[in-house]
Amino acid sequence: MAQVGNSGTAARGTVFAFVALAAVWGGSFLFMKVGLEGLSPAQVVLGRLTLGTVALVTIMLTTRRRWPRELRIWAHMLVVAVTFAVLPYSLFSWAEQYVPSGLASIYNATTPIMTLLLTPLLLSSERLRGRQILGIVIGLAGVAVLAEPWQLLASHALTGSLPAQLACLGATASYGFTALYMRRFLSGTGYDGITLSTVEITLGAAIAWLIAPLDARGIIHLSVPVVLAVSALGVLGTGFAYIWYNRVLRDWGPARVSTVTYLSPVVGVVLGLLLLGEPVQWSEPLGGVVIILGILASLGVFTARRRSHGGAAPGRVTNTSRGPRAERAPIAADRPEETRGRP
């Protein structure tokens, strides 16, 4: 009975970690929006990376994890710090001056699509499958719905919203690049996600402080909401979220933990609507649904369901005595844990 009780407690803990992860990553766009009320985009990034470093280094010391000693890993992680932290954080923070936080959270869900688009460029030995190309087409259709190009044609002007939306796409493209880069140069290092994330965020904070005299100048208006928002963004969204993510990944596996990608935009839109009073255009939920359908199509969800209902294809012999042939290593889109978007 004690084992059953412990098992139930562990299961509830994993559910809590999943819910907390979706809430914090979805709420990160709200935190950025509130932080911008008293800080510049660069100052928000600087505060986020600094507090994230404090949280992750504390975790490293508490759990007695070993820091990497190989110079090669630190060199690669320096690239990751730029493309997975400093650059996308800066782009999202700048963009949220012009677009609602909910819309930014929806754009964050395009990360798997961006990863697919970049795969042939960074992993030339791997070819996209038909379902992945279909997923790209569907996902880009969703982006087109979000961008509302008909509004641009009607106004005949380049409004602040469109460059901001392009900045959001630039951020997710940076995430996609980094997922492929890490797979190519950092797979099999023997270090867990928390360790590599600590190195990444620490280097990112160092870079942010180095360039702060150039881009983080300006008047600071601190208030309780601003301080709480940036603290939550750094300590929770850039710190403890990695503990929750690794907990869910360990207990549920990569396929189920990847569903946080689909929940985060919902959280972001709802929080923006309820707490900031942001209007929701019809194109936002529609575009978000289309993007998610594109992700699911690229992962073969619909194909798998047809096979499960219809069985093996007629005239095709299925060998059940062995697993699927290892014709190629799966590309990043086949590994949901590598294509997640991080706000």
Rosetta silent file (secondary structure, phi, psi, omega in degrees, C-alpha in Angstrom):
SEQUENCE: MAQVGNSGTAARGTVFAFVALAAVWGGSFLFMKVGLEGLSPAQVVLGRLTLGTVALVTIMLTTRRRWPRELRIWAHMLVVAVTFAVLPYSLFSWAEQYVPSGLASIYNATTPIMTLLLTPLLLSSERLRGRQILGIVIGLAGVAVLAEPWQLLASHALTGSLPAQLACLGATASYGFTALYMRRFLSGTGYDGITLSTVEITLGAAIAWLIAPLDARGIIHLSVPVVLAVSALGVLGTGFAYIWYNRVLRDWGPARVSTVTYLSPVVGVVLGLLLLGEPVQWSEPLGGVVIILGILASLGVFTARRRSHGGAAPGRVTNTSRGPRAERAPIAADRPEETRGRP
SCORE:     score description
SCORE:     0.000 S_00000001
   1 L     0.000  -34.809  179.378    0.000    0.000    0.000 S_00000001
   2 H   -64.829  -37.035  179.306    2.906    2.328    0.726 S_00000001
   3 H   -65.074  -42.010  179.243    4.246    1.739   -2.778 S_00000001
   4 H   -61.547  -44.586  179.528    0.888    2.578   -4.299 S_00000001
   5 H   -61.824  -43.501  178.978    0.676    5.757   -2.235 S_00000001
   6 H   -64.257  -38.584  179.269    4.193    6.805   -3.215 S_00000001
   7 H   -63.611  -42.942  178.965    3.415    6.076   -6.863 S_00000001
   8 H   -64.508  -39.410  178.242    0.271    8.194   -6.710 S_00000001
   9 H   -64.310  -41.721  178.969    2.156   11.063   -5.086 S_00000001
  10 H   -63.864  -41.014  179.604    4.862   10.873   -7.762 S_00000001
  11 H   -64.052  -41.981  177.902    2.238   10.877  -10.519 S_00000001
  12 H   -64.877  -35.409  177.878    0.538   13.934   -9.035 S_00000001
  13 H   -64.478  -37.691  178.076    3.927   15.627   -8.796 S_00000001
  14 H   -68.517  -40.490  176.715    4.531   15.034  -12.493 S_00000001
  15 H   -61.524  -43.967  178.140    1.104   16.420  -13.381 S_00000001
  16 H   -60.503  -42.897 -179.233    1.849   19.495  -11.261 S_00000001
  17 H   -62.058  -40.153 -179.910    5.214   19.913  -13.012 S_00000001
  18 H   -65.780  -46.563 -179.937    3.528   19.736  -16.424 S_00000001
  19 H   -63.377  -43.165  179.412    0.832   22.245  -15.491 S_00000001
  20 H   -62.954  -39.588  179.852    3.403   24.577  -13.927 S_00000001
  21 H   -63.617  -47.465  179.075    5.586   24.339  -17.029 S_00000001
  22 H   -62.677  -40.078 -178.714    2.711   25.203  -19.380 S_00000001
  23 H   -67.277  -44.197 -176.293    1.610   28.055  -17.095 S_00000001
  24 H   -72.170  -45.312 -179.590    5.081   29.582  -16.692 S_00000001
  25 H   -69.780  -36.786  174.729    6.156   29.270  -20.319 S_00000001
  26 H   -68.196  -36.266 -179.898    2.754   30.478  -21.522 S_00000001
  27 H   -77.846  -10.638 -178.438    2.835   33.274  -18.947 S_00000001
  28 H   -60.217  -32.069 -179.902    6.341   34.369  -19.954 S_00000001
  29 H   -72.106  -33.416  172.571    4.871   36.540  -22.688 S_00000001
  30 H   -65.497  -44.316  179.969    2.654   38.250  -20.109 S_00000001
  31 H   -60.125  -41.023  178.460    5.692   38.758  -17.866 S_00000001
  32 H   -62.923  -43.214 -178.239    7.601   40.360  -20.737 S_00000001
  33 H   -61.528  -44.132  179.287    4.704   42.681  -21.511 S_00000001
  34 H   -68.001  -40.379  178.994    4.444   43.825  -17.887 S_00000001
  35 H   -60.699  -32.814 -179.668    8.215   44.197  -17.600 S_00000001
  36 L   -70.347  -10.819  177.415    8.215   46.517  -20.606 S_00000001
  37 L   -69.853  -21.687 -179.758    6.037   48.958  -18.659 S_00000001
  38 L  -129.340   -5.997 -176.643    9.103   50.064  -16.698 S_00000001
  39 L  -131.302  157.877  172.606   12.074   48.689  -18.619 S_00000001
  40 L   -79.406  163.844  178.345   13.434   48.726  -22.141 S_00000001
  41 H   -54.254  -42.956 -179.878   13.531   45.427  -24.084 S_00000001
  42 H   -65.304  -35.834  178.413   17.282   45.079  -23.447 S_00000001
  43 H   -69.031  -36.382  175.202   16.783   45.722  -19.734 S_00000001
  44 H   -61.849  -45.128  179.399   14.092   43.034  -19.580 S_00000001
  45 H   -62.762  -43.946  179.862   16.480   40.570  -21.228 S_00000001
  46 H   -60.902  -46.121  178.961   19.302   41.558  -18.883 S_00000001
  47 H   -64.851  -41.102 -179.779   17.125   41.084  -15.793 S_00000001
  48 H   -62.221  -48.199 -177.342   15.728   37.804  -17.062 S_00000001
  49 H   -68.194  -36.699  179.959   19.139   36.287  -17.831 S_00000001
  50 H   -65.419  -48.972 -179.763   20.683   37.529  -14.583 S_00000001
  51 H   -68.735  -34.758  175.706   17.920   36.107  -12.369 S_00000001
  52 H   -63.388  -38.406  177.463   17.802   32.935  -14.454 S_00000001
  53 H   -63.722  -44.840  179.205   21.527   32.487  -13.887 S_00000001
  54 H   -58.862  -45.092 -178.871   21.133   32.906  -10.137 S_00000001
  55 H   -64.774  -46.902 -175.947   18.341   30.301  -10.065 S_00000001
  56 H   -71.212  -38.704  177.319   20.119   27.745  -12.256 S_00000001
  57 H   -64.691  -37.949  175.747   23.512   28.112  -10.557 S_00000001
  58 H   -60.959  -41.611  177.127   21.763   27.615   -7.202 S_00000001
  59 H   -63.441  -43.421  179.094   20.214   24.429   -8.584 S_00000001
  60 H   -59.541  -45.307 -178.285   23.604   23.271   -9.857 S_00000001
  61 H   -69.606  -39.371 -178.728   25.237   23.828   -6.474 S_00000001
  62 H   -66.139  -41.449 -177.870   22.360   22.287   -4.516 S_00000001
  63 H   -89.112   -1.195  177.024   22.255   19.137   -6.649 S_00000001
  64 L    57.175   43.462  175.688   26.070   18.996   -6.864 S_00000001
  65 L   -77.485  154.891 -177.601   26.133   18.726  -10.621 S_00000001
  66 L   -93.930  128.965  176.877   29.469   18.813  -12.410 S_00000001
  67 L   -73.871  144.699  176.571   30.280   21.771  -14.625 S_00000001
  68 L   -61.710  143.072  178.387   31.665   20.908  -18.077 S_00000001
  69 L  -111.674  -12.158 -177.484   35.436   21.097  -18.316 S_00000001
  70 L   -77.392  126.915  179.818   35.818   20.571  -22.041 S_00000001
  71 H   -61.719  -34.206 -179.755   36.652   23.771  -23.926 S_00000001
  72 H   -60.225  -42.025 -179.310   34.792   22.441  -26.970 S_00000001
  73 H   -66.568  -41.723  179.222   31.523   22.284  -25.057 S_00000001
  74 H   -64.807  -36.255  179.012   31.923   25.826  -23.722 S_00000001
  75 H   -66.369  -45.074  178.123   32.647   27.088  -27.247 S_00000001
  76 H   -66.315  -38.323 -179.860   29.526   25.435  -28.652 S_00000001
  77 H   -68.552  -23.129  174.882   27.458   26.611  -25.693 S_00000001
  78 H   -65.866  -40.838  175.323   28.586   30.165  -26.400 S_00000001
  79 H   -63.205  -44.173 -179.724   26.872   29.883  -29.794 S_00000001
  80 H   -62.250  -39.189 -179.662   23.819   28.392  -28.071 S_00000001
  81 H   -60.094  -36.535  179.179   23.766   31.238  -25.541 S_00000001
  82 H   -74.551  -49.183 -170.722   23.441   33.737  -28.382 S_00000001
  83 H   -86.381  -14.850 -178.327   20.965   31.855  -30.584 S_00000001
  84 H  -113.266   -4.974 -178.764   18.854   30.223  -27.862 S_00000001
  85 H  -136.095  -73.721 -171.335   18.803   33.035  -25.307 S_00000001
  86 H   -58.077  -50.829 -176.188   20.165   36.507  -26.028 S_00000001
  87 H   -67.557  -55.324 -178.614   18.892   36.842  -29.612 S_00000001
  88 H   -65.958  -36.844  176.759   15.390   35.305  -29.329 S_00000001
  89 H   -60.353  -42.075 -179.205   14.748   36.883  -25.912 S_00000001
  90 H   -66.417  -41.657 -179.474   15.691   40.263  -27.373 S_00000001
  91 H   -65.079  -44.524  178.963   13.503   39.790  -30.451 S_00000001
  92 H   -65.175  -41.840 -179.407   10.460   38.746  -28.432 S_00000001
  93 H   -64.322  -42.582  178.189   10.932   41.587  -25.953 S_00000001
  94 H   -65.110  -42.019 -176.896   11.249   44.162  -28.730 S_00000001
  95 H   -63.568  -34.568 -176.013    8.266   42.709  -30.593 S_00000001
  96 L   -73.234   -1.251  169.372    5.975   42.883  -27.579 S_00000001
  97 L   -72.637  -19.879 -171.392    6.189   46.657  -27.686 S_00000001
  98 L  -122.950  -18.158 -178.968    3.965   46.436  -30.779 S_00000001
  99 L  -124.094  154.851  177.884    2.003   43.171  -30.609 S_00000001
 100 L   -63.813  152.480  179.125   -0.155   41.605  -27.864 S_00000001
 101 H   -62.746  -34.612  179.005    1.495   39.062  -25.586 S_00000001
 102 H   -63.225  -41.065  178.735   -1.052   36.458  -26.684 S_00000001
 103 H   -65.765  -40.033  177.645   -0.064   36.828  -30.337 S_00000001
 104 H   -61.917  -38.334  179.531    3.624   36.503  -29.433 S_00000001
 105 H   -66.969  -33.485  177.045    2.856   33.277  -27.546 S_00000001
 106 H   -68.136  -42.964  178.107    1.109   31.870  -30.619 S_00000001
 107 H   -61.359  -31.274  178.519    4.088   32.698  -32.809 S_00000001
 108 H   -59.459  -27.178 -179.158    6.305   30.844  -30.337 S_00000001
 109 L   -72.674   -6.215  178.901    4.487   27.652  -31.364 S_00000001
 110 L   -81.761    0.382 -177.141    6.010   27.911  -34.857 S_00000001
 111 H   -54.535  -45.795  178.048    9.363   26.664  -33.552 S_00000001
 112 H   -61.565  -35.453  178.397    8.895   23.071  -34.833 S_00000001
 113 H   -65.522  -43.239  178.037    7.964   24.422  -38.263 S_00000001
 114 H   -63.101  -37.435  177.991   11.076   26.602  -38.321 S_00000001
 115 H   -61.608  -43.339  177.886   13.171   23.609  -37.286 S_00000001
 116 H   -62.388  -43.854 -179.203   11.851   21.638  -40.235 S_00000001
 117 H   -60.375  -36.052 -176.264   12.551   24.484  -42.644 S_00000001
 118 H   -86.901  -13.055 -176.016   16.164   24.725  -41.472 S_00000001
 119 H   -56.069  -49.083 -179.070   16.853   20.981  -41.372 S_00000001
 120 H   -62.390  -25.140 -179.277   18.018   20.605  -45.015 S_00000001
 121 H   -78.906  -37.269 -175.420   20.401   23.542  -44.541 S_00000001
 122 H   -98.829  -26.385  177.919   22.051   22.343  -41.339 S_00000001
 123 L  -124.667   75.884 -172.197   21.674   18.574  -41.698 S_00000001
 124 L   -64.397  -20.629 -179.087   22.196   18.095  -45.413 S_00000001
 125 L   -77.834   -9.463 -177.265   22.335   14.309  -45.116 S_00000001
 126 L  -109.488  137.511 -179.606   18.732   14.160  -44.001 S_00000001
 127 L  -109.507  145.520  177.602   15.743   14.592  -46.258 S_00000001
 128 L   -75.461  140.415  174.939   12.315   15.767  -45.254 S_00000001
 129 L   -80.910  166.937  179.989    9.507   13.270  -45.545 S_00000001
 130 H   -59.310  -40.930 -178.914    6.272   14.001  -47.321 S_00000001
 131 H   -67.605  -30.009  179.438    4.384   14.445  -44.047 S_00000001
 132 H   -74.354  -37.806  175.002    6.974   16.919  -42.839 S_00000001
 133 H   -64.070  -41.176  176.626    6.717   18.987  -46.016 S_00000001
 134 H   -60.975  -42.319  178.530    2.937   18.919  -45.596 S_00000001
 135 H   -61.307  -39.289  177.912    3.372   20.086  -42.005 S_00000001
 136 H   -62.459  -45.769 -178.393    5.541   22.997  -43.186 S_00000001
 137 H   -61.663  -45.444  179.943    2.937   24.064  -45.744 S_00000001
 138 H   -64.614  -43.633 -179.710    0.114   23.904  -43.182 S_00000001
 139 H   -62.251  -41.367  178.366    2.203   25.701  -40.569 S_00000001
 140 H   -67.183  -32.038  174.970    3.115   28.502  -42.977 S_00000001
 141 H   -63.320  -39.604  176.344   -0.558   28.841  -43.853 S_00000001
 142 H   -63.028  -40.231  177.170   -1.215   29.378  -40.142 S_00000001
 143 H   -62.666  -40.110  178.857    1.498   32.042  -40.023 S_00000001
 144 H   -61.987  -38.972  177.445   -0.125   33.757  -43.005 S_00000001
 145 H   -64.412  -41.333  179.472   -3.440   33.846  -41.143 S_00000001
 146 H   -64.418  -41.262 -174.819   -1.727   35.381  -38.104 S_00000001
 147 H   -70.969  -21.394 -179.956    0.096   38.011  -40.162 S_00000001
 148 L    49.800   62.902 -178.209   -3.153   39.168  -41.819 S_00000001
 149 H   -62.132  -22.756  178.409   -1.515   40.349  -45.080 S_00000001
 150 H   -64.694  -28.418  176.656   -4.894   41.657  -46.265 S_00000001
 151 H   -67.196  -38.425  178.771   -4.646   44.322  -43.570 S_00000001
 152 H   -65.166  -42.904  179.973   -1.329   45.478  -45.027 S_00000001
 153 H   -64.462  -35.963 -178.254   -2.793   45.618  -48.528 S_00000001
 154 H   -71.007  -36.635 -176.545   -5.776   47.575  -47.259 S_00000001
 155 H   -89.467  -19.435 -178.505   -3.699   50.171  -45.398 S_00000001
 156 L    55.997   34.631 -179.174   -0.835   50.364  -47.972 S_00000001
 157 L  -146.100  149.053  178.195    1.543   50.977  -45.058 S_00000001
 158 L   -89.944   95.622 -177.220    4.160   49.035  -43.120 S_00000001
 159 L   -77.883  169.150  179.756    2.781   49.228  -39.596 S_00000001
 160 L   -66.343  -22.276 -176.778    4.722   48.467  -36.442 S_00000001
 161 H   -68.077  -41.504 -176.148    2.840   45.205  -36.057 S_00000001
 162 H   -65.947  -49.065  174.766    4.252   43.499  -39.135 S_00000001
 163 H   -57.412  -35.793  179.124    7.970   44.052  -38.302 S_00000001
 164 H   -66.390  -39.931  177.517    7.190   42.870  -34.774 S_00000001
 165 H   -66.384  -37.271  175.298    5.591   39.701  -36.095 S_00000001
 166 H   -64.473  -34.560  176.675    8.635   39.135  -38.297 S_00000001
 167 H   -64.860  -39.493  176.353   10.784   39.553  -35.179 S_00000001
 168 H   -60.913  -43.116  177.746    8.746   36.811  -33.474 S_00000001
 169 H   -65.830  -35.759  175.305    9.386   34.545  -36.450 S_00000001
 170 H   -62.376  -37.383  177.918   13.069   35.458  -36.268 S_00000001
 171 H   -64.887  -45.192 -179.182   13.090   34.359  -32.631 S_00000001
 172 H   -70.740  -31.330  174.175   11.517   30.985  -33.405 S_00000001
 173 H   -64.282  -36.597  177.139   13.876   30.529  -36.356 S_00000001
 174 H   -65.728  -40.435  175.036   16.721   31.098  -33.908 S_00000001
 175 H   -60.845  -45.351 -179.023   15.247   28.436  -31.618 S_00000001
 176 H   -62.477  -42.276  176.917   14.966   26.045  -34.555 S_00000001
 177 H   -58.500  -44.915 -176.223   18.556   26.683  -35.604 S_00000001
 178 H   -66.210  -37.495  178.464   19.797   26.009  -32.083 S_00000001
 179 H   -59.292  -43.091  179.125   17.904   22.726  -31.790 S_00000001
 180 H   -71.207  -38.393  179.310   19.648   21.470  -34.925 S_00000001
 181 H   -62.954  -45.017 -179.883   22.993   22.947  -33.879 S_00000001
 182 H   -65.308  -36.874  178.772   22.869   21.234  -30.491 S_00000001
 183 H   -65.931  -36.300 -177.368   21.936   17.958  -32.094 S_00000001
 184 H   -76.899  -37.642 -171.750   24.859   18.187  -34.480 S_00000001
 185 H  -113.593  -14.225 -173.770   27.540   19.353  -32.068 S_00000001
 186 L  -124.956    6.265  177.556   26.355   18.625  -28.521 S_00000001
 187 L   -73.434  143.069  178.334   24.573   15.280  -28.655 S_00000001
 188 L    73.288   26.344  179.501   26.123   12.560  -26.510 S_00000001
 189 L   -78.843  -22.012 -178.123   28.055   14.919  -24.248 S_00000001
 190 L    91.083   -2.673  178.529   26.927   13.111  -21.101 S_00000001
 191 L  -100.069  141.673 -177.584   25.590   16.284  -19.481 S_00000001
 192 L   -81.113  175.609 -175.837   21.917   16.618  -18.621 S_00000001
 193 H   -62.667  -37.276 -178.627   19.550   19.395  -19.657 S_00000001
 194 H   -66.630  -41.376  179.865   19.861   21.352  -16.425 S_00000001
 195 H   -63.484  -49.570 -179.643   23.660   21.453  -16.647 S_00000001
 196 H   -64.985  -37.014  178.572   23.724   22.583  -20.273 S_00000001
 197 H   -65.513  -37.495  178.225   20.948   25.094  -19.628 S_00000001
 198 H   -63.870  -43.964  177.528   22.922   26.576  -16.722 S_00000001
 199 H   -61.312  -45.070 -178.985   25.990   26.994  -18.915 S_00000001
 200 H   -60.451  -51.482 -176.271   23.861   28.531  -21.661 S_00000001
 201 H   -68.626  -35.833  177.813   22.027   31.038  -19.458 S_00000001
 202 H   -63.326  -45.651  176.938   25.196   31.945  -17.546 S_00000001
 203 H   -65.090  -37.992  177.780   27.026   32.720  -20.788 S_00000001
 204 H   -61.905  -41.434  178.005   23.945   34.566  -22.035 S_00000001
 205 H   -64.261  -39.766  178.585   23.917   36.737  -18.925 S_00000001
 206 H   -62.475  -41.449  178.476   27.625   37.494  -19.388 S_00000001
 207 H   -65.192  -43.319 -179.644   26.972   38.570  -22.983 S_00000001
 208 H   -61.114  -41.576  178.176   24.002   40.703  -21.921 S_00000001
 209 H   -68.613  -33.425 -179.185   26.083   42.504  -19.293 S_00000001
 210 H   -65.876  -38.627 -177.804   28.919   42.967  -21.793 S_00000001
 211 H   -96.822    0.537 -178.659   26.692   44.765  -24.298 S_00000001
 212 H   -55.576  -40.692  179.428   24.516   46.498  -21.666 S_00000001
 213 H   -61.151  -18.764 -178.519   26.356   49.845  -21.964 S_00000001
 214 H   -93.483  -39.174 -172.034   25.319   49.897  -25.624 S_00000001
 215 H  -122.095   -9.361 -176.467   21.712   48.705  -25.588 S_00000001
 216 L  -107.405   20.064  177.113   20.441   48.627  -21.994 S_00000001
 217 L   -79.653  163.924  179.037   20.736   52.318  -21.252 S_00000001
 218 L   128.948  165.480 -178.297   17.694   54.386  -20.448 S_00000001
 219 L   -72.789  137.286  178.973   15.493   55.387  -17.570 S_00000001
 220 L  -107.686  127.054  177.048   14.256   52.563  -15.344 S_00000001
 221 L  -115.585   92.828 -178.478   10.807   52.822  -13.767 S_00000001
 222 L   -84.302  137.544  174.879   10.554   50.058  -11.197 S_00000001
 223 L  -141.771  168.863 -179.544    7.210   49.128   -9.709 S_00000001
 224 H   -59.353  -47.565  179.048    5.951   46.076   -7.881 S_00000001
 225 H   -60.452  -39.829 -179.254    4.345   44.551  -11.015 S_00000001
 226 H   -65.202  -46.308 -179.811    7.516   45.143  -13.070 S_00000001
 227 H   -63.002  -44.242  179.622    9.809   43.611  -10.435 S_00000001
 228 H   -64.901  -39.724 -178.241    7.515   40.606   -9.952 S_00000001
 229 H   -65.367  -47.130 -179.445    7.150   40.078  -13.700 S_00000001
 230 H   -68.174  -35.656  177.207   10.889   40.117  -14.419 S_00000001
 231 H   -63.856  -44.612  178.152   11.546   37.945  -11.348 S_00000001
 232 H   -64.593  -39.792  179.548    9.002   35.375  -12.533 S_00000001
 233 H   -61.751  -40.901 -177.752   10.449   35.532  -16.041 S_00000001
 234 H   -83.013  -55.383 -173.813   13.958   34.855  -14.779 S_00000001
 235 H   -69.451  -44.189 -177.640   13.569   32.614  -11.728 S_00000001
 236 H   -87.614  -57.348 -174.174   10.602   30.579  -12.959 S_00000001
 237 H   -69.055  -30.100 -179.078   10.612   30.796  -16.758 S_00000001
 238 H  -110.358   -2.183 -178.461   14.393   30.615  -17.162 S_00000001
 239 H  -119.560  -83.687 -173.310   15.214   28.708  -13.979 S_00000001
 240 H   -65.862  -19.803  178.993   12.831   26.279  -12.301 S_00000001
 241 H   -57.805  -30.412 -178.951   11.059   25.515  -15.576 S_00000001
 242 H   -72.261  -30.634  174.693   13.994   23.278  -16.474 S_00000001
 243 H   -66.195  -46.422  179.830   13.490   21.174  -13.355 S_00000001
 244 H   -63.120  -42.917 -179.225    9.830   20.724  -14.233 S_00000001
 245 H   -61.002  -46.532 -179.539   10.644   19.968  -17.855 S_00000001
 246 H   -67.057  -31.478  176.289   13.195   17.296  -16.965 S_00000001
 247 H   -64.017  -48.492 -179.106   10.770   15.781  -14.428 S_00000001
 248 H   -67.464  -39.913  178.792    8.006   15.429  -17.034 S_00000001
 249 H   -60.234  -41.451 -179.332   10.475   14.233  -19.685 S_00000001
 250 H   -67.498  -41.601 -173.567   11.728   11.515  -17.344 S_00000001
 251 H   -87.786  -32.805 -174.155    8.270   10.290  -16.278 S_00000001
 252 H  -109.449  -20.381 -178.168    6.204   10.788  -19.430 S_00000001
 253 L    92.219  165.450 -174.409    8.702   10.722  -22.273 S_00000001
 254 H   -65.794  -33.692 -176.648    9.421   13.236  -25.075 S_00000001
 255 H   -65.000  -45.120 -177.093    6.147   12.788  -26.972 S_00000001
 256 H   -75.998  -35.578  179.786    3.906   13.762  -24.060 S_00000001
 257 H   -68.780  -25.036 -179.743    6.110   16.521  -22.723 S_00000001
 258 L   -67.748  -18.090 -179.527    6.091   18.119  -26.196 S_00000001
 259 L   -66.989  -11.879  175.004    2.381   18.841  -25.812 S_00000001
 260 H   -62.461  -25.747  176.663    3.368   21.797  -23.622 S_00000001
 261 H   -60.882  -32.486 -177.785    4.091   23.489  -26.960 S_00000001
 262 H   -84.942  -27.461 -178.544    0.374   23.366  -27.712 S_00000001
 263 H   -82.817  -32.501 -176.417   -0.790   24.508  -24.282 S_00000001
 264 H   -57.464  -44.319  177.846    1.540   27.481  -23.882 S_00000001
 265 H   -62.434  -35.585  178.151   -0.162   29.611  -26.577 S_00000001
 266 H   -62.317  -45.874  178.330   -3.537   28.934  -24.973 S_00000001
 267 H   -61.709  -43.862 -178.684   -2.192   30.101  -21.617 S_00000001
 268 H   -61.771  -43.490 -179.746   -0.580   33.132  -23.225 S_00000001
 269 H   -67.504  -44.290 -178.079   -3.758   34.245  -25.001 S_00000001
 270 H   -64.341  -43.776  179.547   -5.988   33.681  -21.951 S_00000001
 271 H   -65.012  -41.296  177.788   -3.653   35.571  -19.601 S_00000001
 272 H   -62.346  -37.532 -179.883   -3.321   38.442  -22.033 S_00000001
 273 H   -70.642  -46.287 -173.465   -7.099   38.632  -22.361 S_00000001
 274 H   -78.225  -41.278 -172.170   -7.911   38.380  -18.645 S_00000001
 275 H   -96.283  -28.534 -178.386   -5.071   40.349  -17.058 S_00000001
 276 L  -111.789   -6.706 -179.632   -4.129   42.881  -19.736 S_00000001
 277 L    66.821   27.178 -179.270   -7.424   43.224  -21.542 S_00000001
 278 L   -70.756  131.805  177.243   -5.779   42.452  -24.882 S_00000001
 279 L   -70.038  146.372  178.369   -8.290   42.092  -27.712 S_00000001
 280 L  -111.472  114.195  176.997   -8.296   38.738  -29.501 S_00000001
 281 L   -78.895  153.674 -178.915   -8.743   38.906  -33.263 S_00000001
 282 L   -60.030  -27.915 -177.477  -10.394   35.998  -35.051 S_00000001
 283 H   -70.450  -23.611 -176.157   -7.138   35.375  -36.928 S_00000001
 284 H   -70.765  -56.677  177.132   -5.194   34.577  -33.744 S_00000001
 285 H   -63.633  -36.458  179.171   -6.994   31.423  -32.537 S_00000001
 286 H   -64.893  -47.339  178.890   -7.533   30.292  -36.133 S_00000001
 287 H   -62.721  -38.600  178.116   -3.887   30.794  -37.039 S_00000001
 288 H   -63.602  -41.798  178.605   -2.786   29.066  -33.833 S_00000001
 289 H   -64.138  -42.644  179.779   -4.968   26.031  -34.555 S_00000001
 290 H   -63.621  -41.154  178.089   -3.645   25.800  -38.124 S_00000001
 291 H   -61.696  -44.672  179.542   -0.043   25.984  -36.881 S_00000001
 292 H   -63.982  -38.263  175.650   -0.680   23.211  -34.352 S_00000001
 293 H   -61.569  -38.483  176.797   -2.295   21.094  -37.075 S_00000001
 294 H   -63.386  -41.482  177.791    0.851   21.609  -39.121 S_00000001
 295 H   -62.737  -46.047 -179.741    3.025   20.439  -36.220 S_00000001
 296 H   -62.948  -39.622  178.244    0.857   17.364  -35.694 S_00000001
 297 H   -63.920  -40.858  179.779    0.939   16.564  -39.408 S_00000001
 298 H   -65.995  -27.523  179.017    4.748   16.833  -39.466 S_00000001
 299 L   -85.576   -2.877  177.514    4.941   14.400  -36.538 S_00000001
 300 L    78.114   20.601 -177.347    2.806   11.872  -38.416 S_00000001
 301 H   -62.710  -45.483 -176.752   -0.046   11.919  -35.906 S_00000001
 302 H   -70.623  -37.378  177.180   -2.782   11.696  -38.537 S_00000001
 303 H   -64.187  -41.528  179.788   -0.939    9.042  -40.543 S_00000001
 304 H   -62.968  -38.468 -179.991   -0.443    6.945  -37.411 S_00000001
 305 H   -67.027  -39.975  178.014   -4.154    7.145  -36.624 S_00000001
 306 H   -63.030  -40.211  179.936   -5.122    6.022  -40.124 S_00000001
 307 H   -66.708  -39.479 -178.354   -2.769    3.068  -39.856 S_00000001
 308 H   -66.654  -30.777  179.905   -4.063    2.120  -36.419 S_00000001
 309 H   -86.331  -32.701 -174.077   -7.638    2.102  -37.719 S_00000001
 310 H  -100.475  -10.195 -179.751   -6.959    0.607  -41.122 S_00000001
 311 L    77.606 -163.944 -178.703   -4.182   -1.836  -40.353 S_00000001
 312 L   -70.765  152.088  179.764   -1.390   -2.626  -42.774 S_00000001
 313 L   -65.559  145.939 -179.274   -1.689   -1.419  -46.339 S_00000001
 314 L   -59.048  136.449  177.154   -3.159   -3.966  -48.798 S_00000001
 315 L    77.272    7.721 -178.739   -0.596   -6.172  -50.414 S_00000001
 316 L  -112.420  129.126 -178.864    2.104   -5.144  -47.996 S_00000001
 317 L   -88.448  128.245  179.431    3.770   -7.670  -45.753 S_00000001
 318 L  -104.955  124.046  178.929    4.418   -6.483  -42.231 S_00000001
 319 L   -94.323  108.562 -176.628    7.293   -8.058  -40.348 S_00000001
 320 L   -93.665    3.011 -177.579    6.403   -7.961  -36.674 S_00000001
 321 L   -87.202   -6.005 -179.660    9.438   -9.830  -35.496 S_00000001
 322 L  -145.468  161.533 -179.469   11.673   -6.817  -35.613 S_00000001
 323 L   -76.603  179.460  179.637   11.435   -3.080  -35.137 S_00000001
 324 L   -63.854  147.697 -179.055   11.419   -0.484  -37.888 S_00000001
 325 L   -65.917  141.371  178.080   14.486   -0.293  -40.051 S_00000001
 326 L   -88.405   72.697 -177.391   17.034    2.303  -39.044 S_00000001
 327 L   -72.524  -29.088  179.102   17.216    3.864  -42.515 S_00000001
 328 L  -160.554  160.919  172.845   18.335    7.198  -41.142 S_00000001
 329 L   -71.935  139.737  179.802   18.680    9.066  -37.906 S_00000001
 330 L   -64.220  141.396  177.882   15.462   10.934  -37.105 S_00000001
 331 L   -77.576  174.504 -172.977   15.588   14.619  -37.846 S_00000001
 332 H   -58.933  -32.344 -178.750   14.906   17.142  -35.145 S_00000001
 333 H   -69.393  -18.132  175.862   11.191   17.257  -35.884 S_00000001
 334 H   -81.344   -6.404  179.678   10.994   13.556  -35.019 S_00000001
 335 L  -118.297   92.195 -174.265   12.259   14.437  -31.547 S_00000001
 336 H   -56.289  -29.911 -177.635    9.652   16.640  -29.947 S_00000001
 337 H   -70.072  -15.907 -179.960   11.902   17.477  -27.054 S_00000001
 338 H   -94.959   -9.686 -175.833   14.326   19.143  -29.467 S_00000001
 339 L  -113.238    8.362 -179.992   11.748   21.273  -31.255 S_00000001
 340 L   -65.320  147.364  174.950    9.951   22.819  -28.309 S_00000001
 341 L   -90.100  138.579  176.358    9.671   26.510  -28.281 S_00000001
 342 L  -115.313  120.977 -179.651   11.071   28.365  -25.384 S_00000001
 343 L   -65.577    0.000    0.000    9.578   31.768  -24.694 S_00000001
